Amino acid sequence: MAAGGLIDLTGDRRRLRRERRVRIVFWLAGLSSLAISIAIVLSLLGNSIEFLNNTPLDKLWTFDKWAPRIGKFDIATLFVGSLLVTGVAMLIAAPLGLGAAIYLAEYAKPRVRRVAKPILEVMAGIPSIVIGFFAVAWIGPNIVQNLFANADAFSLAAAGIGVGLLVTPIVASVSEDAMRAVPAALREASYGLGARRITTVTKIVMPAAVSGIVAAMILAASRAIGETMIVALAGGAFGEASYTTKITDVGLTITSAMASLATGTDQVAGGGGSGAGQAFNSLFFLGLLLFGVTMLLNLVGDFFVRRIREKY
Amino acid sequence: MATVDVALTRDITVGRSLRGKRVDVPGVVFQAALLFCLFVCLAFIVLLFGIILDDGLGTFQNRGFVISDFPSELEKALSETWTFLTHPEGLIGWFATLVAFVGLPIAIFFSARGRHWKILIAMVVGFAIVFGIAALVGTSDFLTSDLSRFPERAGVSQAIFGTVFLALMTAVVAFPLGIATAVFLEEYAPATRLIAFVRLNIRNLAGVPSVVYGLLGLAIFVQLLGTDIGDFPVVGGTLVDIFGEGGITGGRTIIAGGFTLAILVLPIVIITSSEALRAVPQSLREGGYGVGATKWEVTKSLVMPNAFAGILTGTILSLSRAIGETAPLILVGAFFGTFFTTGSAGLSEKFTTTYTALPQVVYQWATDAKTEFRLSLTAAAILVLLVITILANVAAVLLRNRYEKRW
């Protein structure tokens, strides 16, 4: 023991050993997320390669029909289906979400904000299957069939509107965060020059927050492409779908094709063994496609989010 | 002598138009358009709840839960007090619904304003919910019956068991791992390229569609870990087939489903927990080191307690996400159709045979050929699902408003 009653704190072997153990545990936990990514890619790759080996590549892009049961695997049908649904969804979500975000960030009194924001958050927490039911029970008959005379109750448009409602809170919350990150000094300078509020919002705040707003749109689009249950319920096609470019038709997207593969064919629902049949393998190929597309969008969106964070 | 134009200064600070008293037409139109957007968002929520309540409560009424048809039922009840006396649970159900859908928004509102009697409201709401659920279970056989091919006999008891178990398993697997990862990233991780990549990877994982996680679960938890993995050497050197034919998860069982959902919400748990940990000010940590604490001691007794509320909020939100997920469950084989277990089955049987969950049942019924299934029963099942997820969400928002700290 040192003079003056000082105890050597670093010398406690037990504490140091515990420290080392804890550190190892945390490192393992931290790297586990990498393992998940690797597991995703590995579990998708095996069957995808098998699928590509057994299907001629020119048969994958024929603008014909997606019907795994009779061996027709036209990815173009699903791709265009996904594009249509995402397009309709963004047509709904972009103006609604951005409008709500601008109002909440720039116009709303604190009290309105404190009530409206939690409600939007609750909206973001509604399970997608519930919105799918809403799309079938209300959006299809009341909106789509009123807008388009010959539309079916089930259609890609109904699914798209449902997906749009699902991603609206995402657009709203990400772009609101971006606008609130714009320093108040910019606004005050604008007002100081005699600018009106609308001028300040559209010419100062929005350009300053543009990368955040772009990020909001990209992340919402990524979520819309990956949304499964709304399209599976409201898209109206089960098992197979013909190529279409009309949003009033029934159709499949990449995701809803996966859902109906999993429920429709017995290869997935029945056999727990290793992959049997091309339909089963195509499920993994679609998964890989979806993983690639959404990862690309997520990374681009992430780049924009970080840019506004670094700026201010 | 400098003079200050008070009116001009005020106009500048509140951003009022300096062009005199002319009405700012584009500004007003713009603001109205923005307000309209917000209004449409809120209107859709109201509409969605309206439709689901309309269809769903009808089912509960038919199955013995007396609250549907608000006005006429109220009239009848008021004119015949006898109804109230013979069905006290009906009254409780009424009260619970009223409080749940009127009281909860009010409770959120007041908790946001930071009044102390918000606790009182929260307690009343809590009691109402508990009593309401008790009244529901007591009177409606919809919650206690098994799945059935006949709409008038079908219930969601198996689905409720499945959902509760899946949620528990998600919590047990994802929360410790997720929070540990968050602590690692915020407290322990060095500022290297590898760690930056890990962070990017987690943000990307949070955006991966849930069906893809379903495929992961199918490949790993159902196929790889669900088949016989052979003998294991145990103590003493003998080989024993510990897991038997079904492997670790037993194939398409609720265990495989639980693991899949846990992996699915893991990135969300990590991201929200990281944010909570980041909000704890650096000076607190430095104070800890100043009195000679080690890193783990600082983390355990200073950082974690202060980040607790934020972590709790994030975990509750991720749990509600797990409860509402359907797509991955379809892929890892939650059951389609009807089956007869749970009631008399032992616990071990429940974990090794077919299972289902609320969102799965909603999907199954919504695509059924019979109209009764497609509309009223689906809406009723959604109602049960929504009560669970929205309660979780509201709890998270309340907690955040209550414990949000300003450093």
Chai-1 contact restraints between the chains, C-beta under 6 A:
chainA,res_idxA,chainB,res_idxB,connection_type,confidence,min_distance_angstrom,max_distance_angstrom,comment,restraint_id
A,L9,B,G292,contact,1.0,0.0,6.0,A-B,restraint_1
A,R15,B,T294,contact,1.0,0.0,6.0,A-B,restraint_2
A,E19,B,T294,contact,1.0,0.0,6.0,A-B,restraint_3
A,E19,B,W296,contact,1.0,0.0,6.0,A-B,restraint_4
A,V22,B,W296,contact,1.0,0.0,6.0,A-B,restraint_5
A,F26,B,F184,contact,1.0,0.0,6.0,A-B,restraint_6
A,F26,B,Y188,contact,1.0,0.0,6.0,A-B,restraint_7
A,A29,B,L177,contact,1.0,0.0,6.0,A-B,restraint_8
A,A29,B,A180,contact,1.0,0.0,6.0,A-B,restraint_9
A,A29,B,T181,contact,1.0,0.0,6.0,A-B,restraint_10
A,A29,B,F184,contact,1.0,0.0,6.0,A-B,restraint_11
A,G30,B,T181,contact,1.0,0.0,6.0,A-B,restraint_12
A,G30,B,F184,contact,1.0,0.0,6.0,A-B,restraint_13
A,S33,B,N201,contact,1.0,0.0,6.0,A-B,restraint_14
A,S33,B,I202,contact,1.0,0.0,6.0,A-B,restraint_15
A,I36,B,I263,contact,1.0,0.0,6.0,A-B,restraint_16
A,S37,B,N201,contact,1.0,0.0,6.0,A-B,restraint_17
A,I40,B,L216,contact,1.0,0.0,6.0,A-B,restraint_18
A,S43,B,L216,contact,1.0,0.0,6.0,A-B,restraint_19
A,S43,B,A219,contact,1.0,0.0,6.0,A-B,restraint_20
A,S43,B,I220,contact,1.0,0.0,6.0,A-B,restraint_21
A,L96,B,C37,contact,1.0,0.0,6.0,A-B,restraint_22
A,L96,B,V40,contact,1.0,0.0,6.0,A-B,restraint_23
A,G99,B,L34,contact,1.0,0.0,6.0,A-B,restraint_24
A,G99,B,C37,contact,1.0,0.0,6.0,A-B,restraint_25
A,A100,B,C37,contact,1.0,0.0,6.0,A-B,restraint_26
A,A100,B,L38,contact,1.0,0.0,6.0,A-B,restraint_27
A,A100,B,C41,contact,1.0,0.0,6.0,A-B,restraint_28
A,I102,B,L34,contact,1.0,0.0,6.0,A-B,restraint_29
A,Y103,B,L34,contact,1.0,0.0,6.0,A-B,restraint_30
A,Y103,B,L35,contact,1.0,0.0,6.0,A-B,restraint_31
A,Y103,B,L38,contact,1.0,0.0,6.0,A-B,restraint_32
A,Y107,B,Q31,contact,1.0,0.0,6.0,A-B,restraint_33
A,R114,B,A112,contact,1.0,0.0,6.0,A-B,restraint_34
A,V115,B,F109,contact,1.0,0.0,6.0,A-B,restraint_35
A,P118,B,I108,contact,1.0,0.0,6.0,A-B,restraint_36
A,P118,B,V397,contact,1.0,0.0,6.0,A-B,restraint_37
A,V122,B,N393,contact,1.0,0.0,6.0,A-B,restraint_38
A,M123,B,I45,contact,1.0,0.0,6.0,A-B,restraint_39
A,G125,B,S320,contact,1.0,0.0,6.0,A-B,restraint_40
A,G125,B,N393,contact,1.0,0.0,6.0,A-B,restraint_41
A,P127,B,G324,contact,1.0,0.0,6.0,A-B,restraint_42
A,P127,B,P359,contact,1.0,0.0,6.0,A-B,restraint_43
A,P127,B,T389,contact,1.0,0.0,6.0,A-B,restraint_44
A,I129,B,T326,contact,1.0,0.0,6.0,A-B,restraint_45
A,I129,B,P359,contact,1.0,0.0,6.0,A-B,restraint_46
A,I129,B,V362,contact,1.0,0.0,6.0,A-B,restraint_47
A,I129,B,Y363,contact,1.0,0.0,6.0,A-B,restraint_48
A,V130,B,I382,contact,1.0,0.0,6.0,A-B,restraint_49
A,F133,B,A366,contact,1.0,0.0,6.0,A-B,restraint_50
A,F133,B,T378,contact,1.0,0.0,6.0,A-B,restraint_51
A,F133,B,I382,contact,1.0,0.0,6.0,A-B,restraint_52
A,F134,B,L48,contact,1.0,0.0,6.0,A-B,restraint_53
A,A137,B,I51,contact,1.0,0.0,6.0,A-B,restraint_54
A,W138,B,I51,contact,1.0,0.0,6.0,A-B,restraint_55
A,L165,B,F44,contact,1.0,0.0,6.0,A-B,restraint_56
A,T168,B,C41,contact,1.0,0.0,6.0,A-B,restraint_57
A,Y191,B,I12,contact,1.0,0.0,6.0,A-B,restraint_58
A,Y191,B,G15,contact,1.0,0.0,6.0,A-B,restraint_59
A,G194,B,L18,contact,1.0,0.0,6.0,A-B,restraint_60
A,R196,B,S17,contact,1.0,0.0,6.0,A-B,restraint_61
A,R196,B,D24,contact,1.0,0.0,6.0,A-B,restraint_62
A,R196,B,G27,contact,1.0,0.0,6.0,A-B,restraint_63
A,R197,B,G15,contact,1.0,0.0,6.0,A-B,restraint_64
A,R197,B,G27,contact,1.0,0.0,6.0,A-B,restraint_65
A,I198,B,P26,contact,1.0,0.0,6.0,A-B,restraint_66
A,I198,B,G27,contact,1.0,0.0,6.0,A-B,restraint_67
A,I198,B,F30,contact,1.0,0.0,6.0,A-B,restraint_68
A,S222,B,G207,contact,1.0,0.0,6.0,A-B,restraint_69
A,G226,B,P209,contact,1.0,0.0,6.0,A-B,restraint_70
A,T228,B,V211,contact,1.0,0.0,6.0,A-B,restraint_71
A,T228,B,A327,contact,1.0,0.0,6.0,A-B,restraint_72
A,M229,B,T326,contact,1.0,0.0,6.0,A-B,restraint_73
A,M229,B,A327,contact,1.0,0.0,6.0,A-B,restraint_74
A,L233,B,A366,contact,1.0,0.0,6.0,A-B,restraint_75
A,T255,B,V211,contact,1.0,0.0,6.0,A-B,restraint_76
A,M258,B,V211,contact,1.0,0.0,6.0,A-B,restraint_77
A,A259,B,I330,contact,1.0,0.0,6.0,A-B,restraint_78
A,A262,B,I330,contact,1.0,0.0,6.0,A-B,restraint_79
A,A262,B,L331,contact,1.0,0.0,6.0,A-B,restraint_80
A,T263,B,I330,contact,1.0,0.0,6.0,A-B,restraint_81
A,G272,B,V222,contact,1.0,0.0,6.0,A-B,restraint_82
A,G272,B,G251,contact,1.0,0.0,6.0,A-B,restraint_83
A,G272,B,R252,contact,1.0,0.0,6.0,A-B,restraint_84
A,G287,B,V212,contact,1.0,0.0,6.0,A-B,restraint_85
A,G287,B,L215,contact,1.0,0.0,6.0,A-B,restraint_86
A,L290,B,P209,contact,1.0,0.0,6.0,A-B,restraint_87
A,L290,B,V212,contact,1.0,0.0,6.0,A-B,restraint_88
A,F291,B,V212,contact,1.0,0.0,6.0,A-B,restraint_89
A,T294,B,P209,contact,1.0,0.0,6.0,A-B,restraint_90
A,M295,B,N204,contact,1.0,0.0,6.0,A-B,restraint_91
A,N298,B,N204,contact,1.0,0.0,6.0,A-B,restraint_92
A,N298,B,G207,contact,1.0,0.0,6.0,A-B,restraint_93
A,D302,B,R203,contact,1.0,0.0,6.0,A-B,restraint_94
